[in-house]
Amino acid sequence: MIAEEGLDYQSAKRKAYDRITGGHRGRIAQEALPTNEQVEAAVRDHLALFCADHQPARLRSLRLQAQALMQRLADFQPSLLGAVANGTATEFSGIHLACVSDNAKALGIFLLDAGLQPEAVMVPHPVGRAEVEGLVFAWQGETVLVSVLSSPGLPKRLGALTMAQLQTLLDREDDQ
């Protein structure tokens, strides 16, 4: 569901849960459900088995586009999140960034001044605490979601990449 339909982990878990319970919303013990790490490992296995001929090129393209956008958004301390950061991006994946700003309006105005058409949305906080303001827009033909955070510093467990970390990753890919 994640690799072939583009669902995020939570939506895929909900859909699988509905299939298991027959849509009756029965109770399943939390420990019976896979962790995000287990889901990600299964996605990696699927990609290696069924998408090895095209997924690496798609991932590289998304990472290069993310890098260019992050450079333009440098004043907002961007971090790359999600499938593009962790290497599981497919043709359904967009670019997910977290940027730091006191409010989404400042970032939205910056994007408008750059000729982009951001749409304001509310999105789950990357750490899962409540919702935060976000902006969705098209960048070089790809959908971009920016979560606007009031302070920097995402937990390491999210696998977020700074511009420097993304550059290091791209340089390593060039050496292979």
N, C-alpha and C positions, 0 to 999 in steps of 0.2 A: 504494500500500500504506500509505503514511503518512497521507494525507488521508482515504482511504476505509476503511481497516481499523484505523487507530489505532496502527500500529507505530511504534516509535522508529526513529531513523536506522540504528542498528547492526543491529537485527533486520530491517529492510527490506533493508539491504545483504546480509545473510546469505541471506535468502530469494531475492533477485535472483541472487546468486552461485550458489545451488543450482539455480535455473532455467537459468542459463547453462551450468553444467557438467553438467546432467542429473542432479544429485544424486550425481555420482561424485567430487566433491571434487577436481576437476582444479585445476591451478595457473593462476592468472591474475595477471599482473603488477600490483603495487600501483598503478602509475600508470594502469592501465586502468580502475580503479575510480573512481567519482566521489568527490570530497571532500564533507565535510559542507556546505560552502558551496554547492557545486553542487546537492546534494540539496535544501537549503533553498530555493534559487532556483527549482528545479523545483516544489516544493510551493507556493511563492508564486504561480507562474504558474497552477498547477492551481486554487488557491483563487480567484484573480481571474477565471478563466474559468468555473468550474463552481459556485462557492459564494458569489459576490459578494452574493447576495440574503439570505443568513442568517449567514455567517461573521463579519462585523463585529459583529453584535449578540451572538453567542455569545462572541466574544473580549472584548467590553466587560463582559459579565456575569461572566466568569471573572476578569477583572482587578479588578473591584469586590469580588468575593468574596475574592480574594487580598489585596487591600488591607485589608479588614476583619480577616482572619486575621493578617496581618502586624502590624497595630496591637496585637492581643491578645498576639502573641509578641514584642513590641518588646524585651523584656529579653534575648532570644536572638539579636539582630541578624539578623533574617531577610533573605534575598535571594530574589527570584523568579527562577526558572530556566525553561528549556525553551520550549515552544510558546506558553505564555501570555505569557512575557516577550518573545519575538521576534516575536509577532504571527501565528504560523501555527496557532493553536489551532483545533480543530474540535470536533464533538460528541463525539469520542472522547477528547479531551484532559482530563486532570486538572490539578490545581495542583501544581507542584513547587517546594518551597522548600528552601533551605539555611539551617540555623540553627547558631549557635555555642553549644556546651556541652561541658563536660568529659566528660560521658557522656549517653547517650540516656535514662537512667533519670530524671534531673532533669527533662528536657523531657517525658517520658512522664507523670510524676507531675503536672506542671503541667497537661497536657492532661486527665488523669483528673479533677483538681480542677475543671476547667472543664466537666465533664460529657461529655467526648468519650471514645471507646473506641479508643485507639491500639493498633496491633499492631506489635510489634518485627520488623524485617526487616533483612537485610544487603543493601546496594545498592552499585552501582559508585560510586566517588568521582566527583563531578562533573568532575574534571579527568582521570579515567581511571586514577588510581593506586590499585590494589587495591580493597578494599571498605571501606565505613564503615557504622556503625549507622544505621538509618533507622526512621521511624515512618510507618505508613499509617493513615489514618482518614477518616471522612466529615465534611465541613464544608458545611453549607447544601446538602446533596444532591450534593456533588461529592467525588470521591476526591482526597485530598491525600497526597502523598509528601513527607516531610521528611527530607532527608539531614542527619545531625548531624555537624558538623565541629568539630574541636578548636581551630581558629584561624580568624579572619576573613580576608577578602581573597581573592576568587576572581579569576582572570585576566579581563581585559577581553574576551578573545576568546569567553568563554562567554556574553556578553550578559546577565549577571545584573543585576537591577534592585534597588536598595535601595528602602526605603519612599519616600524623597524623589524618587528617579528615577521610580518608578511614579506618584506623585502628579503630577509634571510631565507625564508622558505622558498621564494621564487629563485633566488640565487642557487640554492641547493638543487632545485629541479633542473636548472640550466646545466649544472655540473654532471647530471646523470645521463 
